[in-house]
Amino acid sequence: MFSKEIFNEDCRECSRLANYLTEVKRQYPHYYCRPVAPFGDNSPKLLIVGLAPGLHGANATARPFTQDFAGILLYEALYEFGFSNQIKSESLQDGLILQGCRITNAVKCLPPQNKPTGSEISQCNHYLAAEISGLAEQSVILALGSIAHVAVLKTLGLKQISAKFAHNTCHKLSSRLTLVDSYHTSRYNLQTNRLTKEMFTDVFITINNILQQSS
């Protein structure tokens, strides 16, 4: 589905991550435990960038934010705003289809403690760069969390100071791309009310307004 420039399921460029996947596969033989491909529309107007696959989520199911607490609110929002045909993402066989939207990660492999190193983020960045370079004119990128935000800037050769991360903030990255920031939909952020459903809904209202103005 994707070119090798965007995704390589055989990638082992980061030895720490490759070794960790081997270790996790021994513990959970039925888990996917490989680099996780982007999921969604071939020609999206909205690209959602997360951090990395979760241990019992995408790393197990081979689909971003699937069977992961962080995916509950995300897929609910995608359904409510017309980007998805279903409110839940449960498995590769559940019939879920994303329309006008694709989900990817800054790092394609599961990192220990869900914390990739700076060098691993940089090593994986060329895949995200290729994905972003293929986006259509007037597309929106949604960065879930500051690490995803920085990874997006890196793909375009932009410095962090050029666009400071802040929830529900828009950054015009170029004549064709707008970046929208959101706190990550992690369990911690939701349980501490750093991010609420209302706050995340507001992010999608912002995205909808940008897409409607550009159509």
Stockholm file with secondary structure:
# STOCKHOLM 1.0

chainA/1-215         MFSKEIFNEDCRECSRLANYLTEVKRQYPHYYCRPVAPFGDNSPKLLIVGLAPGLHGANATARPFTQDFAGILLYEALYEFGFSNQIKSESLQDGLILQGCRITNAVKCLPPQNKPTGSEISQCNHYLAAEISGLAEQSVILALGSIAHVAVLKTLGLKQISAKFAHNTCHKLSSRLTLVDSYHTSRYNLQTNRLTKEMFTDVFITINNILQQSS
#=GR chainA/1-215 SS CCCTTTCCTTCCCCHHHHHHHHHHHHHCTTSCCSCCCCEECSSCSEEEEESCCCTTTHHHHSSTTSSSHHHHHHHHHHHHTTSBSCSCCCCTTSCCCBSSEEEEESSCSCCGGGCCCHHHHHHHHHHHHHHHHTCCTTEEEEEESHHHHHHHHHHTTCCGGGSCCCTTCEEECSSSEEEEEECCCCHHHHHTTSSCHHHHHHHHHHHHHHHHHHC
#=GC SS_cons         CCCTTTCCTTCCCCHHHHHHHHHHHHHCTTSCCSCCCCEECSSCSEEEEESCCCTTTHHHHSSTTSSSHHHHHHHHHHHHTTSBSCSCCCCTTSCCCBSSEEEEESSCSCCGGGCCCHHHHHHHHHHHHHHHHTCCTTEEEEEESHHHHHHHHHHTTCCGGGSCCCTTCEEECSSSEEEEEECCCCHHHHHTTSSCHHHHHHHHHHHHHHHHHHC
//
